[in-house]
Amino acid sequence: MEHTITVKTDNPLIIDRILQLIKDEPATFTLENERKKNSDDLLSIMNEIAEKKNIQGIKDPLKWQKEIRKDKGLTGRK
């Protein structure tokens, strides 16, 4: 008979303890990491990106985009 256990937790220590308990057992497991997406998460992610990248330093976005997107020549064509 097969048994299944589902555990949902925000505490990674609980997951570590469970994995330690079954490490020598003939058991299989699937670990899923579920991240809830909401407007607060999105705002937080956008703020992190803004802090890491110097987006404020771009004075003219259209000019910047044209400078960044230099088209490469196709092989065998002029």
N, C-alpha and C positions, 0 to 999 in steps of 0.2 A: 504494500500500500504506500502510495506517495503522499507526502504532506508538504504544504506550502505555507510559508510565513511571510507576511507583508509588514514591514516596519517603516513608518514615516517619522522622521525626526529632523530637527535643525541642528542637532548636536553631533558633530563628527566623531566625538569620543565614543558614543554609543555604537556607532557603526564599526569603529575599530575594535571594540570589545567583542561584538558579535563575530566579526571575522576571525579574531583570535580564538574564540570558542570552537569554531568549525574548521579551523585550519588543518587538523589531522583527521577529520571525519570524511567519510565517503559522501559528501554532499556537494551540490552545485549551487551557485548563487548568481544573481544578476543584480548589479549595483547601478541604480539609475539616479542621476542628479537632476532634480527638478528645480528650476528657478522660475519663480513667479514673475511674470512681466506685468508691470503696471507703470503708471505715469511717473511715480517717484523713482523707480528703478531706471527708467529711461532718462529722466532728468539727471540723475546721479552719474550715469554713464556718459552723457553728453558733457557734463561738467568736467569729468576726468579727462576726456579727450581734449577739451578746450585748455585744460591746464598743461597737458603734456605737449601739445602741438602749439606752435606760435601762430595760431590762426589770426590773432589780432594784428599781426605784422603785415597782413595782406591788404594793401591799400585799394587796389583795383582788381577785383576777383576775375573779371573777364581777361584782362591782360595777363594775370598770373596763370590762368588756365591755358591760354595760348602758349605761354612760355614753357609750361610743364608738358603739354601734349605735343611734343615734336614728333611728327609722323616719320617712321622709318621707311627707307626705300625698300621696295620689294626685290627679292633676289632675282637676278637676271633681267631686271627692267631698269630703264633710265628714268 
